[in-house]
Amino acid sequence: MTIQHNEYFDGAVQSLGTTSDGASVTLGVMAPGAYHFSTGAPERMTVVFGAFTITLDGQEPARFAAGAAADIPGDSGFDVSVEEPTGYLCEYL
């Protein structure tokens, strides 16, 4: 097993990722702020603690609190707004 450290937005978003049995996942944290991400594959982002608001390109914002999951389409972009430190699990579908 290999663990990869990812850092985005000058360290404001960081995650550890791995692949096991063909499934790729990352577990990360986001500092308060606003971020834009692009996807290749579809992914599911589950809030572990805290909350975030996701705006998929061309859609209305939706808020997700601890335990809730957002499904993000592949080959798309989305904005994330974070008001408090937030932990997340990202599963690449």
Backbone hydrogen bonds, N-H to C=O, Kabsch-Sander energy under -0.5 kcal/mol:
donor,donor_aa,acceptor,acceptor_aa,energy
4,Q,17,G,-2.7
6,N,15,S,-3.0
8,Y,13,V,-3.1
11,G,8,Y,-0.6
12,A,9,F,-1.8
13,V,8,Y,-1.9
14,Q,29,V,-2.2
15,S,6,N,-2.3
16,L,27,L,-2.2
17,G,4,Q,-2.7
18,T,25,V,-2.3
20,S,23,A,-2.5
23,A,20,S,-2.3
24,S,92,Y,-0.5
25,V,18,T,-2.5
26,T,90,C,-2.2
27,L,16,L,-2.5
28,G,88,Y,-2.6
29,V,14,Q,-2.6
30,M,86,T,-2.6
31,A,12,A,-2.8
33,G,82,V,-2.1
35,Y,80,V,-2.7
37,F,78,F,-2.8
39,T,76,S,-3.1
43,E,72,I,-2.3
44,R,91,E,-2.6
45,M,70,A,-2.8
46,T,44,R,-0.6
46,T,89,L,-3.0
47,V,68,A,-2.5
48,V,87,G,-2.8
49,F,87,G,-1.1
52,F,64,F,-2.3
53,T,81,S,-2.4
54,I,62,A,-2.8
55,T,79,D,-2.5
56,L,54,I,-0.5
57,D,77,G,-2.3
59,Q,56,L,-2.7
62,A,54,I,-2.2
64,F,52,F,-3.2
66,A,50,G,-0.9
67,G,47,V,-3.1
68,A,65,A,-2.6
70,A,45,M,-2.8
72,I,43,E,-3.5
72,I,70,A,-0.6
75,D,40,G,-0.7
78,F,37,F,-2.4
79,D,55,T,-2.4
80,V,35,Y,-3.0
81,S,53,T,-2.6
82,V,33,G,-3.1
86,T,30,M,-2.2
87,G,49,F,-2.0
88,Y,28,G,-2.5
89,L,46,T,-2.5
90,C,26,T,-3.0
91,E,44,R,-2.7
91,E,89,L,-0.6
92,Y,24,S,-2.4
92,Y,90,C,-0.5
93,L,42,P,-2.2
93,L,91,E,-0.7
